[in-house]
Amino acid sequence: MPAILRFVLLLTTLTVCAVAIYPCTCSEPGARADFRSARAIFVGRVLSIRDREGPGLEIRFKVEKRWKGHRDNEATAFWEGIGPCGGFLFETGRTFLVYAREKEMSVYTSCDRTARIDNASEDIKKLNSLWFRLFARLIPF
């Protein structure tokens, strides 16, 4: 069998047997686990966005409703940008449900519960439930 024919046969076989590969998949640990791991959870309107030293942006929010953490009327969080898994951009004047993580109040928009307010109704419904917040703190799974 000539080499070119073997090559075409191999290429055809590989093409037919190819499986879709996705560069990023997100595993969601669940709303209770995300509640426990967040440093602060709040609904906030973006007041300003500015560059910071190092990678990312500093985002200042006007806190409209708070469920956990940060007690001031304004909060500053740090966002490192859209990662390989996608995400969205913060826009001045828009309102977001924010799950801030770590001591530095890092915010992620891909593979995280942080969302535009119009896409967060289910999370807000859970967060408003006293039972959800109680069980999220008490039950470790």
N, C-alpha and C positions, 0 to 999 in steps of 0.2 A: 504494500500500500504506500503510495507516494507520501512524502512528508507534508505536503500542502493539504492533502485530503485528510490526514490525521489531525492537522491543526484546525481545519474547518469543523471537523467532527467534534473535537474537544471544545472549541469555542461555542458551537451550537448547544452542546450538552451543558456547559456552564451557564449559558444564557437561559435555557429552559428551566434549569434547576435553581436559579437564583432566588434568594429570599430577600424580602425587603428589610433593610437595616436602617434603623432610626438612630441618629446621633445622640439623642437625649430622651430619656424616659424619667418621669418623676414618680416617686412613690410618696403617697400622702399618708402620714402616720395617723391621721384622724383629727377631728376637731378638738377632742379633749386633750390629746397629747400636744397639739399646737398651742392650746390655751396655757398648759403648764409650762411649755418651753419658752413662751414669749416673755420678754421683760416688760413690755407695755402693749396694750391693745386699745385703740381709740379710733374714732371717726374724726378726721381732720381735713380742713381746707388748706391747700398749699398757699402760703403767703409769699414765699420767695424760694428761689433755687439759685445756688451759686457754686462755683468751683471751689474745691478745697485742696489743700496741699495733699499730694498723693493722689491715688486713683479715686474717681467718683465725684459725687456731688453732695453738698449739704442742703437739706431740704427743711425749711421751717414751716410748721403746721400751726394753724389755729385749731385747738382741740374743741370739738363740738360735743362729743360724748366719750366717756372713758369707762372701760370695764376693768382695766388692770394697769398697775404701774403709775407712771407719770401723773402728778397731781396739778401741775401748772396749767394755765390757759393756753400756753404755747409749748410746742415740743420741737426739738431739732433732731433729725435722724440723718443717717448717712446711707447713701445709695451708691453702689459701685457700677451701676449701669446694667444694660441688658446683657445677660449672659448667653452661653451657647444654647440654652433651652428656651430662648425667647423671653417674653415679658412685655412690659409696656413702659412708656415714658410718663413721668410725672409732669403735670402742667399747672402753672400758676392759676389760682382761682378755682380749680376743680377739687372735688371732695373725694376722699378715699377712706376705706377701712384699712387701718395700718396695724400690722403685727410687727413690732420692733423687737429685734433679737440682740442678744449679747449685751455686755456692759456699754458698748459704744452706740447702742440704739441703731443697729444696722437694719436696713429694710431691703428685702428682695422682692422682685416682681415676677420671677419665674420660679416655678415649683414651690410656691408659698401661698398663704391665704391672703396676703395683702392684695387688695382689689379696688377697682373703681366702685364707688358707692352704688351705682346702678347694677352692678354684677354681684353684690354682696348681701342680698336680702336673706338668703338662707343662713349665712353666718351671723348676721345681726339678730335674726330671730332666735338662734341658739344662745347668743351672748346675752340677750335680754332675759333669758330664762334663769331664774334663781337656781332651779334644780340642776341645770346644765353646769353652771359655774360651781356649785357645791360639789357635784360628782366629779367634775374635772379636777378639782383640787384633792379630793379624797381617794378616788379610784385610780390606780396607777396604770391602767391599760385603756 
